[in-house]
Structures are given as structure tokens and as C-alpha cells.
Amino acid sequence: MKTLKTALILILTLGLFASCSSKKEQVLVAQPMDPQVQNLLSDLDSLEDNIHEGMVLRAATAQERKDVEYLLKRVRVLSMRLGQFPGDTRATMALYEALRKIEALDLTTIDQGMFTNTLTTLRMTIDHYSSIQGINVFGPRDTSIAFFKEDFKKGIGAFSATLESEGAAEWKHAFYEPKQTYYMEIKSFKTGTDGANQAGASRLSSPVIDLKDKKGVTIQVGQAYKFVKDLETMKIQIKEAVEGSEWTTLKFETVPTGNDWNVYDSEKLNVPEELAGKKVQISFLYNSTADDNPSWQIHSLELREQGE
């Protein structure tokens, strides 16, 4: 069945690019399948079988499942195109765009594991053909090394949560079962007979992080938020870990839309120059009012240093 499916798609793929003219008819002759493409097709077969059997995307909506299936079919057609025409740079770029869209999907931890083999082989396939074509699809290789990471899978960890004003909302550890995600969350909105919305400031702080001998340190945050009127109610800050030092607000450009609960990883932001080589703390300051009380989730904090 899998062989028949592959053969049919190959015929369709070749048909898409066949052309004729009154002066000269062009005939496309199928070439032996590239082993790299064969490996990718095999991984796609296994992943698609798992999807159809309900082992993957259990928490996905019908539309999300449809989007994934479309992307996987596009990967199949494009990779087979490259197997026959290895110099087709447009196909390589389209395959790379499909990879980026798949990587951007909001998958559960379990689904991510099921996708791992296919995505690894897909990256290898793109790298293989971009090398043949002499193009650099992935850009410069990231040689940075993570030296601090918290994903809150085991609770609050070494972080601490403090109230900076009386009656403020509290940071709490949370787990969302459908997507198997852990995070720290804060919200001050009250419903029904719970009473008035909580106003005030609460801070979630990292442990002291030593930047001594660390070069080119960057900070990346994974977060989600909703019901926001003013982004000033949520600040990500850093300071030197000494008594009396003041917090400095970090400005990230890649942030959530505020319209959904999708988790957004920020860009890797450079640590302020004045804090290079020092011991620092990073915190998440939530400062709500009676009229502006967003819900904020912190999924991860990662610091990386420049590699060789």
C-alpha cells in the first residue's frame, strides 16, 4: 500500500512539471530514487500511519489535524521532486518553509517526540540538497551553548515568588494536560461571586545566575498571555544580584499576540553590557489594576553563551 502511494505521488509530481510544445515534446524519465529521499518517505509513512491510527495529535482540533496532514503531503511531493531534479532551488526553499511551519505548530510533548525522527530526516534532506545547489538555507550555524534553563516541569524549581503589594495575585505552578505543558501562571481576574479583581504587583524571580567567564550571553523566554490591555502590566526584568541594585526592563520584539494561548519563544536577547560577567537575577513582574488584569504564563527561561 505504501509503495503504491509513493508511486502515485511520484507520477503526479512528474506530471506537474512535464511540458510539451508543438515543436518539441519533452519527456521526463524517472531517475532512481535518492536514498536521502527514500529515508524521508519512510519516516513520513510511519508518522502518517500513527496519525491515522490516533497515536499522534490526540489533542488537536480537526482543523489542526488537517493543517498537519497538508504540510506532510507537501513535504512528500517536494522531496520527491528534489529526488528527480536535485538542482531545483525553488523546491528546496519550499521544503524549508514547510519545515518552519511544522516546527511552529503548537504540539504536545508526546507529539513532539513522535515528530522528532521525521523532522530530523527532513532537515538532513534540506541540508543535502542545499549543499548540492550551493545555497545556504539554514543560515549561520548556532554554536551557542545553554548554561541555564528552567522549564518548570518539576514545579517552581529554584525560582521564588513574592508579593510586592498587599492583596496582589500570586504566581502558581500549573499543568495543562491536553498539551502536556508545565508553566508558572498568574491571573488577577475574578469571576462570579469570587469578589473584585485583584490589583497589585507580584514578582517571579530566578535564582542568582553567575555570568563570570561567559561571553555573548543571551536570554530567551517562552511565554503566553491573554486578556491584555497594556503590556506595561507585564515586565521581564534583570538586575545585578547585589543589595540595592535596581531592576532594568528587557525589551523583547518577539512576543505573543495576546489573542490565544500559543506559546511564543522570544528572540535571543543580549544581556545588557553593564551586566556582562556579573551575577544577575531575572524576574517577571506582574502589576495588575482593577481594570487591567491579564493572564500570564511563563513556560521557560534559557540563557546561552557563545560557543566556539
N, C-alpha and C positions, 0 to 999 in steps of 0.2 A: 504493500500500500504506500509506504514512504517513498519507494523507488518510483512508483507511478506518479505520485505527487510532484516529486522533483523533476521528472521528465516532462510533465505537462507545463510546469512553470518555466523550464528551460525553453520549450517550444514557444511559449508566449513571449518570453524575454527576447528571443532571437527575432520573433515576428515583429516586435515593436520597432526594431532598428533595421529591418530589411527594407530595401527600397528598389524601385525599378524605374526605368526610363525607356522612351521609345527607341533611343539609340543604342542603349546598352543595358542589359539586365545584370544586376549584381546578385550573386548567390552567396549566402553566408553558410559556411561549412562549420559544424560544431567541432570544437577542439576538445582534447582530453581535459577533464575537469581538474583544476588546480587542487592539490592536496589541502592547501590552506582553506579553500572554499568548501571542500568536502568536510573538513573538520567543523566548520561553522554550520553547515547544513545539518550535520549530525546533532550538534548541540541545539539547534533550532527545533529539530524534530522532537527531541526529548522534552524541551521546555513547552512546546505547543501541546504535546501529549499530556503533560502534567496540568496544563491549564484546562484542557478539555475534560480531564478526569476530576477536576475540582480540587487538586492538591495545591494549586497556586491561585492567588488573587481571590481568596475566600471573602475577604472584607471589602473587595472592590464593588463599585456600583456597575450596573450593566453598561453604562457609557464608558467608564474607566476600562472595563474589560475589552470593550470594542476598540478603544484607542490603542491599547497594548497590542491586540491582535493585528490591527492595521500596521503598526510600526514593525512588528516582527515579519509580516508578509513583505513589507517594503525592504527590510534588510535582506530577506531571501532573494528577492528579484534583483536588487542592486549587486549583491555579492556574486550571483550567477552571471550577471552582466560583466563584472570585472574578470570572472574566470574565463570568459571568452574574449574580452577586449581589455587586457591589463593596462593599456595606456589611457583609458578613459578617465580623465581627471574629474569630470563632472560627476561621474558615478561615485568616485571616492569621496568627494566633498558632500554629496547627498547622503552617503553612508555615514559619514561623520556627523551630519546634522541629525540623522536618525538616532545615532548613539547618544548624542546630547539630550535629545527628547526623552529617551528611555531612562537615562541617568537622572533626569529631573522629575521622574514620576515619584509620587509620594507612596512608596512601598513599605509594607511592614517589614520588621526584622527577618521574619521567616521567608517572605517573598524575596527579599534582597539576597538571601542565601541561595535560593533556587535560581536566581538570575545570574549568579556570580560566574559560573563556567561560560555561559553564553556571552556575557559582556566581555570577559577576558579574551575569548577567542575572537570576538568582534573587533576589539582594539588591536589585536595582533594582525588581523586581516587588513584593517585600515593602514596600519604601520607598514605592512608588507607591500601593499600596492602604492602607497605614497612614496616609499623608497624607490620603487621601480620607476615611478613618474618624476622623481626628483622634486617633490613638493614637501613642505613641512606643515602637516595638518594640525598636529597637536601643539605646535609652538615649542618654546624652550622647555626642557625637562625640569620639573620641580625637584630640586635636590634638598629642599628644606627638611628638617627633622623635628618631629613633635617631641617636646620635653615636658609638657604639662597638658593633661586632658582630663576633663570631668564630663561624663555623660549622664550622671545621676541614676544609673541603673541599680546602684546599691544604696539609694537614699541620698541624703544631703551631702554625704561624704565629709570632707574636711571644711566645707563651707559653713558659714554661720548666718543666721537670720536675726535681725534686730529691728525693734520698733523705734523710729526716730520721733514719733509723736504719739501721744496717748490716744487710744481708740482706733488706731490705724489697722488696716487689714494685715494679715500675716502670710508670709511665704509658706507654702506647703508642698510636700512631695506628692507627686501624682503618677498614675499609670493608666494609659488608655488601651484597654485590652484589644479592641478590633485591629489596631495597628501596632500593637506590642511596643509602645513607646513610653519611656520614662522621662520625667521632667520636673522642674520646680515651677510652681504656679502661684499667682496672686491675683485676686479679684476683690473688688470692694462693693460690687453691685448687690443689692438686697432685693429679693422678690417676695411677693405675697405679704405675709404678716411678720417677716423677719425684722422689720424696722427700717430706719433710714439708712441710706448708703453711707459706707464708712469713708471718712475723709482723713487724710494724713499720710505720713511718709513711712515707708518700710524699706530696709536695705538687705540685700542678699550679697554677702561678701566672700571672696575667695580666701584661701589661706595665703600666707606670705609666700611669694614666688621669687626665688633668687635668680637675677639676670646676670650675675657675675660670670665673666668669660663667655657670655652668649652674644653672638653677633647677628645683626639683621633680624632681630626678634619681631615676629608678627602676632597679632591677635585675631582670632576668628570666633564668631559667636553664631550658634544655631538657635533661632528663636521664632516664636509665632505670637501674634496678638490680634485682638479684635475689639470692636466697640470703642474705638479711639476717636476723640475729638482733637486733642492737642498732644503731639508727640513729646512735648516737654514733660508730660506726666511720667514718662519712662526714660531713664537715662542710664547709659553704660559708662562707668567712670573708672579712673585709675589714679593711684597716688603712691608716693614713696611710703614704704612701711615704717615710718618713724613717727613718734608722737608729735602732734601739732601740724602735720602736713595736711594740705588741702586736696580735695578731690578735683580732678580735671575730667570734663566730659569728653568722651571719644565720639567722633562723628563718622558713622558708617554710611556708605552710599547704598549698599545692597541690603534692603530691609523688607519685611513683609508688606503686603498690600494693605493689610488690615481688614480685608473683606472675607477672609477664610481662615481655616486653621492649618494651612500648609506651613511646614517648617522651612524657613529660609536660612541658608548659610551665608553669612556676610562675606565680603571680600577679606583678604588677609591684610589687616591694617597694621602699619608700622607703629611700634611703641614710640611715644614722644622722645625726642633726642635727649631731653634733660633727665630722663629716667633710665637711659641705657646703662647697663652694668649694675643697677641698684636692685635692692629688694623692694618689691611692689605688691600691691593688692589691687584686685579688680572687683568692682561691685555693680549691682543692678539696683538702681534707686527708683522706687515706685512712689509717686507722690500724687495721690488722687484728690479730687474735690467732690463735693456733693453732686455736682452736675457732670463731672468728667471722671468716669470710673471704668477704665478698660480692663480687660482680662489679658494677662501677660504670661507667656510660658517661656522658660529658658531650658533648652534641650541640651546644649553643650557649650563648653568653653575650651578652646585649644590655643596653646602658644607654641610657636615653632621657631627654630633658629636656622640660620643659614648653614647649609651643608657644603661639602667640598665640590 
